[in-house]
Amino acid sequence: MCISLGSWIPSKMFPIRLHMLLLAFLFGQGLAMSREERHKLRDQVVEMFDHAYQNYMDHAYPADELMPLTCRGRVRGLEPSRGDVDDALGKFSLTLIDTLDTLVVLNKTVEFEAAVRRVLKDVKLDNDIVVSVFETNIRVLGGLLGGHSMAIMLKKRGERMLWYQDELLHMAKELGHRLLPAFNTSSGLPYPRVNLKHGVGGPESRTGTETDTCTACAGTIILEFAALSRFTGDPVFEVHARRALDFLWEKRQRNSNLVGTTINIHSGEWVRRDSGVGAGIDSYYEYLLKAYVLLGDDLFLQRFNIHYASIMKYISQPPLLLDVHIHKPLLPARTWMDSLLAFFPGLQVLKGDIRPAIETHEMLYQVTKKHNFLPEAFTTDFRVHWAQHPLRPEFAESTYFLYKATGDPYYLEVGRTVLDNLNRYARVPCGFAAMKDVRTGSHEDRMDSFFLAEMFKYLFLLFADTEDLPFDVEDYIFTTEAHLLPLSLSVAPSSAATLGNATSEGEVDDTNFDWTCPNTRLLFPDPAYPRNLRDPIRSAVDKSCPRPLPYREPGMGRAPLRAQDFMANNPEHLELLRRMGVSLIHLKDGRVQLVQHATQAVSAVAAEDGMRFMQEMMELSSQQQKEQLPPRAIQIVSHPYFGRVVLTAGPAQFGTDLSKSSTGVRGFVTVAEPYSGCSELTNGDFVQGRIALLQRGQCMFAEKARHIQRAGAIGGIVIDDNEGSSSDTAPLFQMAGDGRSTDDVHVPILFLFHKEGNILLRALKEYREVEVLLSDKARDRGVALPEEVNNCVTHKTTPSLAGPGDKVQTSTVELDVSEAVAAVAAAAVAVAADEGRAGEDDAGPPGETAGPSEPQESSRTEPSDEGVEPEPEGEGPEVEVPEGAAPEDDDAPSGSSSSSQSVDELMADWQEDLDAFQQMDEEEL
């Protein structure tokens, strides 16, 4: 089962003829979507693209990407670093280049011509900046080549671009030469990063010291580099790409025929030996098969089929695709899947293996319906593992290819679901915002270039008729970034032949794999066959939400002081700790450590009690991390937002439980006076019936809640005073009680970091009357979502650490409790309040957390696992308690300007900062 990609290709060279063998066998399952309905959805795709593209051009260009929540461009160096994600940004108007061929697919040839002129006039490729070789290749080089392909097509037809003289190709060649220094390694594998101006190595380049790269990073070069060689006649690019692929093939595990996720670019040793089809490996397999299609080299197909047989033998557990160890492929490497594997059903369609493609796609669709989007990672029982969703297009890609292969209208309905969810949950006034957390519907100030390059292209092609397209899409192949390369390149001179055929391995043995596409009419004689494949999967996902495990009583013995009873503001408890050899240490980043020194205990029995207390504390912390409260959502529902902006909010361990409310709490916001909320409100009449905005600091959270409750507020939002803090970089913050009963607090209280709080304050300043909805997850404007949508959630847990050995005298085992329990946090912060922290921030610097955090994501790659440092010998349990779950809020330094400023002064300061930042933007651009 395949998609027609051009009948003129020689049969031996291109056995995957991809003719539409199966056009109507599934139509018996249900009514086909009418032509008018499809056209309506097609036009909706165009409108959504216009909304995203025009906002990028109006608010961000020439910056690389749009920040849709703050309506400005993302310029590298002017925004807080996001780690590896920012390596895609090179100050080369990334989104515009990535979008060029999408404009033509959507019949926007006038806009395409204008965009090409802008690129030629404004874009410079010699910037002194370090970029990802992988991302720059697939997005920028691929975008320039796709734009060039479209330009010469339109020029040949005499409709547009008559002035075009291969200018985009000249830029592509320049960029190719700027990427080539990265391939200067003994193995031929490229360095992961390169300086566009200074190359690799030397102090000016600021790169070249890396030793590892991901398999996909090194193996996803061949399409763009080979196309560049064949367009220009310069073989050097294709030769380097082939050399990298040859090396990866040689380093495969010979017994399993699988490759690992990360490899040393010098020695060829596998750094990470887990193998799957998702992040870190995905497009390596994709490019082996597509290199065969584009270039006609049988060797690529042979390699792909050998790998594919191993994938189906070891990794595929229909409908799941689970990572395994390359040396022990029967041993699972993890129990969760990442969203990047959603491309694989589409690749299976190209391969002609339709049954597992249908099964895996259906599993992904059911997960999508459960969470509205594919979480960045999800478990084998389909619960959330990593909650982000950066608007990835891979699921839409596979949906399009399955529809092309089968003609089944079911996949049109899948596409409609994708469209509806994008419009309902991701659309904001300035574009489409990535989802910070699919469980709450909160947003991230991010719209990656691949959203415009891929998502709208595949969705438009899904709903469009052949006559809607300005060219025959079957004459092109899609790169991993959905850029279009003409299949006519297969008959262009081969660089490998020019330089001695670097990939020759003798006569290809074609007895171990198929050269022809199977006849799907014979495979699926029953029209209900695909539906029969899908139904059990749908049922399995629907029933996959087990209840959380009940709380298990920690510890076996009974010490004089139990960890669950400990309060750091209790002098008796502190004295008991001292007698057991346990001390509290306040860290500079605001966290508190509990450290036990057995030699400082008053007796051997007391030392044993202290050891038991620390073990209980570790178990309690670990257990309650599992039972931590999930993030909440603050949705701006008034004009002009209308529910389109959703802010990630930290929950409180007291007050109204928003997860038990089907409607949430809705009301207009107002700033409390005093802004700290640490005394009776002077504007109580105005606060009554509204949601009060409060500044963090000077008193405990519960005290703030009681003051606004007495003033008649229906809810409260505490805004962090730590400038620059953001949910993008900091772990979830939970507000704990004050060490005594908080049953008297009935109003809901949520926490916003500084960046998200600023968005709300700016809206209040501009529109005066701002209405928000406090809830456990975002909802449609005026429409409650089904309760079962986000029932399945999981939370990260810190691995428990072993206790000390028998010979330990002074013990210090670190345990991060980054989302700690109320009792532990109460201990941490109450003592900090008593002793004072000289202005240290509660939550610490953004991104500097001791515990595990969700990895920063990139377009196609996954960061390596980091090793765990061994415990220092002779040290026992040390419990770190960050103040992310803090019962008090006494973090403002004495004499702090933030506590003494009026609201008007704060507003003026923020506006001044904003104006200065915008000026920096203008100067930089």
PEFEN-V841092 format. One record per helix or strand of 3 or more residues. SS is the DSSP state (hx for helix, st for strand). FROM is the first residue (numbers start at 0). LEN is the number of residues. If there is no record, write none. Layout:
SS | FROM | LEN
SS | FROM | LEN
This chain:
hx | 26 | 3
hx | 34 | 25
st | 64 | 3
st | 71 | 3
hx | 82 | 6
hx | 93 | 12
hx | 108 | 14
st | 129 | 3
hx | 132 | 25
hx | 166 | 17
st | 192 | 3
st | 211 | 3
hx | 214 | 5
hx | 221 | 11
hx | 235 | 15
st | 261 | 3
st | 269 | 3
hx | 281 | 14
hx | 297 | 18
st | 335 | 3
hx | 338 | 13
hx | 353 | 18
st | 376 | 3
st | 383 | 3
hx | 393 | 13
hx | 409 | 17
st | 433 | 4
st | 441 | 3
hx | 448 | 15
hx | 465 | 3
hx | 472 | 3
st | 475 | 3
st | 483 | 3
hx | 486 | 5
hx | 494 | 4
hx | 519 | 4
hx | 528 | 14
hx | 562 | 3
hx | 570 | 9
st | 581 | 5
st | 591 | 6
hx | 597 | 3
hx | 603 | 23
st | 631 | 5
st | 644 | 6
hx | 657 | 3
st | 664 | 7
hx | 683 | 4
st | 690 | 5
hx | 700 | 10
st | 714 | 5
st | 747 | 5
hx | 753 | 14
st | 770 | 5
st | 812 | 4
hx | 821 | 14
st | 876 | 5
hx | 896 | 4
hx | 902 | 22
